[in-house]
Amino acid sequence: MSGPRPAAPSSPDARLIDAEEDLVAAPAVAAARRRLRTVHPALVLAGIVLAALNMRAALAGVSPLLGEIGTHFHLPATISSLVTTIPLVFMGLGSVVAPVLARRWGTETVLCGALVTLCGGIVLRIAPPVVALFAGCAVVGAAIALLNVLMPGLIKRDFPDRAAGMTALYSTAMILGATVSAATAVPLESALGGWRGSLVSWALLAAVAAVVWVPQAVLARRGTRHGAAAATPAHPAGRGPKLARSPLAWQVTLFMGSQSLVAYVIIAWMPTIFTDHGMGKGEAGLVFAFSTLLQMAGSFVVPVLAGRMQRQRLLGVAVSALMACGVVGLLMAPVAGAWLWAALLGVGQGGALGLALTMMVLRSGDAHTAARLSGMAQTGGYLLAAVGPLALGAVHQTTNGWTVPLLLLLTVCAGLALLAMGAGRNRRIGEAATHTP
């Protein structure tokens, strides 16, 4: 391909794709945000950490308790898996509306509302009728979708000179919240009188985070005319390459979806696999928490390596192989090698997610295309991932075992490696197909 190539976004914050990439804040909102960052930096930092802690805690704490929840409501495995499937569906759908809400009300206000909604969804999950459990899961998923899309943009906007460090803090807090939630789910169940007490305890963390975001939401809108939008689009609709017609865009989207499918199947069923093979549920929760914690290693290292490579094919195959080895271990000796399989899956999952997010930038020629590709990949990815826990739960129920479901999961890992060969090429969306990979 002749002519200069567009400059690749810098690797330290390559994972930060956000809903505000194509929005320009109204002058009054921009001025209010500058005052907020200058006068109350500790408040902004506390808000980021608390929001990140909440982004996975409400999901990770469910998995070790899934058996108790199913037993309480007399649910078969297929229906029980909806507790983890429904949030994924709404995480995908919520990614679509986040930019619209941010444009109208502003990021700070929407984040505050998302945390209030998250708190309400957590409480709704423990209401007596089973329909409230599933409705609460939907509310939790929608709230987390808003946090997923809006938080990275706020970090990149408010800390442009410290994006890498703030991203590390944000990622660490998110994984820490998930790890603590998974590790304490069973102890909290014992201490608080059952699975309902364990699940609802995380509403307190969401409520504290919401309280911290209230003054930010108010201050960020100070001076704005009543009813005025917080931002306007930076680019006209339809600008840029047609992503739906780009094979490369679909490869990135399917890579994102496939790695999410593996990750959320593990989230949904790993503790159950261990307990079904004789492990105590307390230990199963700890092994699951250990796997979640080790995602941090992969999510830090892999994006840095990816940003230094022209092609990410081998990196994609490597993280797929790590997950595949973990799945094989669950097939061969689930309890005897539990900690090793958890480590392989954790590092592999963290690396695959970091690579998926990084490729959204590396395969885009500009920030506008990257933001659009992120929306496509996150929406399609979470909707694809939602199929995993439900489908494998149904296969488990039909076959009365975990051999066939894990073999299917191994097939997904193989497909992920093939997708990496396409998505990891040295190409940008919109470039001529004759470019040498």
JOZIBEL-V455223 format. One record per backbone hydrogen bond with DSSP energy under -1.0 kcal/mol. CO is the residue of the C=O (numbers start at 0). NH is the residue of the N-H. If there is no record, write none. Layout:
co: {CO | CO}
nh: {NH | NH}
This chain:
co: {10 | 12 | 14 | 19 | 21 | 23 | 25 | 26 | 27 | 28 | 29 | 30 | 31 | 32 | 33 | 34 | 35 | 39 | 40 | 41 | 42 | 43 | 44 | 45 | 46 | 47 | 48 | 49 | 51 | 55 | 56 | 58 | 61 | 62 | 64 | 65 | 66 | 67 | 68 | 69 | 75 | 76 | 78 | 79 | 80 | 80 | 81 | 84 | 85 | 86 | 87 | 88 | 89 | 92 | 93 | 96 | 97 | 98 | 99 | 100 | 101 | 102 | 105 | 106 | 107 | 108 | 109 | 110 | 111 | 112 | 113 | 114 | 115 | 116 | 117 | 118 | 119 | 120 | 122 | 123 | 128 | 129 | 130 | 131 | 132 | 133 | 134 | 135 | 136 | 137 | 138 | 139 | 140 | 141 | 142 | 143 | 144 | 145 | 146 | 148 | 149 | 150 | 151 | 152 | 153 | 154 | 158 | 161 | 162 | 163 | 164 | 165 | 166 | 167 | 168 | 169 | 170 | 171 | 172 | 173 | 174 | 175 | 176 | 177 | 178 | 179 | 183 | 184 | 185 | 186 | 187 | 188 | 193 | 194 | 195 | 196 | 198 | 199 | 200 | 201 | 202 | 203 | 204 | 205 | 206 | 207 | 208 | 209 | 212 | 213 | 214 | 215 | 218 | 220 | 224 | 229 | 231 | 235 | 241 | 242 | 245 | 246 | 247 | 248 | 249 | 250 | 251 | 252 | 253 | 254 | 255 | 256 | 257 | 258 | 259 | 260 | 261 | 262 | 263 | 264 | 265 | 268 | 269 | 270 | 271 | 273 | 274 | 279 | 280 | 281 | 282 | 283 | 284 | 285 | 286 | 287 | 288 | 289 | 292 | 293 | 294 | 295 | 296 | 297 | 300 | 301 | 302 | 305 | 311 | 312 | 313 | 314 | 315 | 316 | 317 | 318 | 319 | 320 | 321 | 322 | 323 | 324 | 325 | 326 | 327 | 328 | 332 | 334 | 336 | 337 | 338 | 339 | 340 | 341 | 342 | 343 | 344 | 345 | 346 | 347 | 348 | 349 | 350 | 351 | 352 | 353 | 354 | 355 | 357 | 357 | 358 | 360 | 362 | 365 | 366 | 367 | 368 | 369 | 370 | 371 | 372 | 373 | 374 | 375 | 376 | 377 | 378 | 379 | 380 | 381 | 383 | 384 | 386 | 387 | 388 | 389 | 390 | 391 | 392 | 393 | 394 | 395 | 401 | 402 | 403 | 404 | 405 | 406 | 407 | 408 | 409 | 410 | 411 | 412 | 413 | 414 | 415 | 416 | 418 | 419 | 421 | 423 | 424 | 427 | 431}
nh: {13 | 15 | 16 | 22 | 233 | 231 | 29 | 30 | 31 | 32 | 33 | 34 | 35 | 36 | 37 | 38 | 39 | 43 | 44 | 45 | 46 | 47 | 48 | 49 | 50 | 51 | 52 | 53 | 54 | 59 | 60 | 61 | 64 | 65 | 68 | 69 | 70 | 71 | 72 | 74 | 79 | 80 | 81 | 82 | 83 | 84 | 85 | 88 | 89 | 90 | 91 | 92 | 93 | 95 | 97 | 100 | 101 | 102 | 103 | 104 | 105 | 230 | 109 | 110 | 111 | 112 | 113 | 114 | 115 | 116 | 117 | 118 | 119 | 120 | 121 | 122 | 123 | 124 | 125 | 126 | 131 | 133 | 134 | 135 | 136 | 137 | 138 | 139 | 140 | 141 | 142 | 143 | 144 | 145 | 146 | 147 | 148 | 149 | 150 | 18 | 153 | 154 | 155 | 156 | 157 | 158 | 161 | 165 | 166 | 167 | 168 | 169 | 170 | 171 | 172 | 173 | 174 | 175 | 176 | 177 | 178 | 179 | 180 | 181 | 182 | 183 | 187 | 188 | 189 | 190 | 191 | 193 | 197 | 198 | 199 | 200 | 201 | 202 | 203 | 205 | 206 | 207 | 208 | 209 | 210 | 211 | 212 | 213 | 216 | 217 | 218 | 219 | 221 | 223 | 227 | 25 | 23 | 238 | 244 | 245 | 249 | 250 | 251 | 252 | 253 | 254 | 255 | 256 | 257 | 258 | 259 | 260 | 261 | 262 | 263 | 264 | 265 | 266 | 267 | 268 | 269 | 272 | 273 | 274 | 275 | 278 | 277 | 283 | 284 | 285 | 286 | 287 | 288 | 289 | 290 | 291 | 292 | 293 | 295 | 297 | 298 | 299 | 300 | 301 | 304 | 305 | 306 | 308 | 315 | 316 | 317 | 318 | 319 | 320 | 321 | 322 | 323 | 324 | 325 | 326 | 327 | 328 | 329 | 330 | 331 | 332 | 336 | 337 | 340 | 341 | 342 | 343 | 344 | 345 | 346 | 347 | 348 | 349 | 350 | 351 | 352 | 353 | 354 | 355 | 356 | 357 | 358 | 359 | 360 | 361 | 362 | 363 | 428 | 369 | 370 | 371 | 372 | 373 | 374 | 375 | 376 | 377 | 378 | 379 | 380 | 381 | 382 | 383 | 384 | 385 | 386 | 387 | 390 | 391 | 392 | 393 | 394 | 395 | 396 | 397 | 398 | 399 | 405 | 406 | 407 | 408 | 409 | 410 | 411 | 412 | 413 | 414 | 415 | 416 | 417 | 418 | 419 | 420 | 422 | 423 | 424 | 311 | 426 | 430 | 434}
